[in-house]
Amino acid sequence: MKQPLVLRAGAALLLAAAAPHAAATNGDQMLGLSAIQNGMAGAVVAAPQDAATVLVNPAGLAELPITEVRFDLGIGFLNPPRKVNGFESDSDLYMMPAGAVAFRVSPRLTLGMGMGGTSGMGVDFADTQPAPGNQAVVTTKQFFKVTPGLAWRVNDQLAVGATINLDYQSLALYTPAYALPQNQVFGWGVSLGAVWKPNEQWQVGAAFSSRQDMGDFDWNTTAGRFSLAMDAPQSFAVGVAWRPRRGTLVEFDVKHIGFSSVLDSIAVSRPPGYSGPIPAQLNFGWSDQTVFALAVQQDIGELTQLRAGFNYGSSPIGEEDVNSNIGSLAVVEKHLAIGLTRRLGQRAYGSLSYVHAFSNSITSSVPPFNTIELKQNIVNFQVTYQH
């Protein structure tokens, strides 16, 4: 491997790709935290349906049809086949737990809390280049969030909500040029939301999540201390839900994710006089992403709901930035989702979903002409208690 490529790849891989908390993704952000949210392809801003709305649009807590409490607990399994220049990554199966609860304190006030992985990436390549020798690349990035919050019903048409986001992020990196061991930081942010229901057929939702302010990763090495800050992007989403008849729901959402403010370039603090392979600036070049999600849900009798959706977001990584993202592979764009919920008793429900992110590959427009490729499959299971 030529030295310039080693340096580019090693720097870029600080982005890491698929963690145990990742799912079918827009960039490195999850479509949903639960089987219901994934079955709707992430189109859940306007008409939230489970307690996991506290992680997406906290105002949705007020819309849940409960008198006292709702618990949602789920687990998912992710299969993300990844390739660089035709070389396949190992570690292609990950487990993803998530859960949330909502308490109806009064007709106006609902409290809630949710937890789960909202983004993540990673790779495990034994080799990435046709040149002789071992160019192993192993990376892991995880982002986990806990969100205590509340929703307030202003009147019959309007509900608002807010959460404090308590964040955990971990990062590990091994490249042919250098290795930085597993490290972790904490951070915080806020989320705001609203749901407006002008009549029985239409519902409008909006949600905002601030930039998540994370602490600095610090690594003490034989060459000295290295550090960098990797915040999570702010996002804003709006959605419209339509109920043309009883038992039918159609929702369309648009979401903007501000990747460019946190993953365009990242400064690295290095020891004085350092001239080794770890660069002073990591120029990933991620662009902002606009995501479109459309989903339909239909009641089948009194016990079953079926749902299906489609989600699209152009890759935040362009051809000119492939060589700076050898290890991120966050390039999937089209997602197809299906799901169902079945009533299991008077107050218990079970849900499952399947999301397929269609294969997408991008080849660098500048030498060396590396190609990165990714597709994803994810199955989610969810159990619900509602009263």
Protein Blocks (a to p, Z undefined) as FASTA:
>chain_A
ZZklmmmmmmmmmnopadfkbccdehjacfbfbfklmmnnopamlmccbfklmmmmmmlm
mmpccfkbccddddddddddddeehiacehibccdddddddddfbfkbccddddddfbdc
ddddfbfbfbgcjdddddddddddddddddddfblmbccdddddddddddddddfkbccd
ddddddddddddddddfblkbccdddddddddddddddddfkbccddddddddddddddd
ddfbghiacddddddddfklmmmbccddddehiabfbdfbdcekpacdddddddddddeh
jkbccdddddddddfbdfklmmmmmmnopabfbdcdddddddfbfkbccddddddddddd
dddfbdcddddddddddddddddddZZ
